[in-house]
Amino acid sequence: MEDATNIRYADDTLSHGESEEELQRLLNVVVEESENKGLTINCEKTESLVSTKKKVTPLCTLKVKNQAINQVSSFNYMGSIISEDARFVKEIHSS
């Protein structure tokens, strides 16, 4: 059985891989398949994050059609904060 390479919900997709090259390949497939369905990737809303246990986070230069994707240190996915240190922290909402 192969490992899952992405998680999808509505129009949100979280892709993961072991290398920058693997992630770029996955991103290229998402872009191509999206275009086949008449959809486009919004590069201003698209972010990359490298989860690592290293002291210095490696740079990951992913691109959509030659447009660089912004690398962030954390982001919110489905109500959880995902960070560079590979921790998932549930976001707390106040009423």
DAKA-V947609 format. One record per backbone hydrogen bond with DSSP energy under -1.0 kcal/mol. NH is the residue of the N-H (numbers start at 1). CO is the residue of the C=O. E is the energy in kcal/mol with one decimal. If there is no record, write none. Layout:
NH_CO_E / NH_CO_E
This chain:
7_14_-2.6 / 9_12_-2.4 / 12_9_-2.8 / 14_7_-3.0 / 16_5_-2.6 / 23_19_-2.2 / 24_20_-2.6 / 25_21_-2.2 / 26_22_-2.4 / 27_23_-2.8 / 28_24_-2.5 / 29_25_-1.8 / 30_26_-2.4 / 31_27_-2.7 / 32_28_-2.6 / 33_29_-3.0 / 34_30_-2.3 / 35_31_-2.5 / 36_32_-2.0 / 38_35_-1.6 / 39_34_-3.0 / 43_41_-1.0 / 45_42_-1.2 / 48_70_-2.5 / 52_84_-3.1 / 62_60_-1.0 / 64_67_-2.6 / 67_64_-1.8 / 69_62_-2.6 / 72_48_-3.1 / 75_82_-2.1 / 77_80_-3.0 / 80_77_-1.5 / 81_89_-3.1 / 82_75_-3.2 / 83_87_-1.8 / 84_73_-1.8 / 86_83_-1.8 / 89_81_-2.6 / 91_79_-2.1
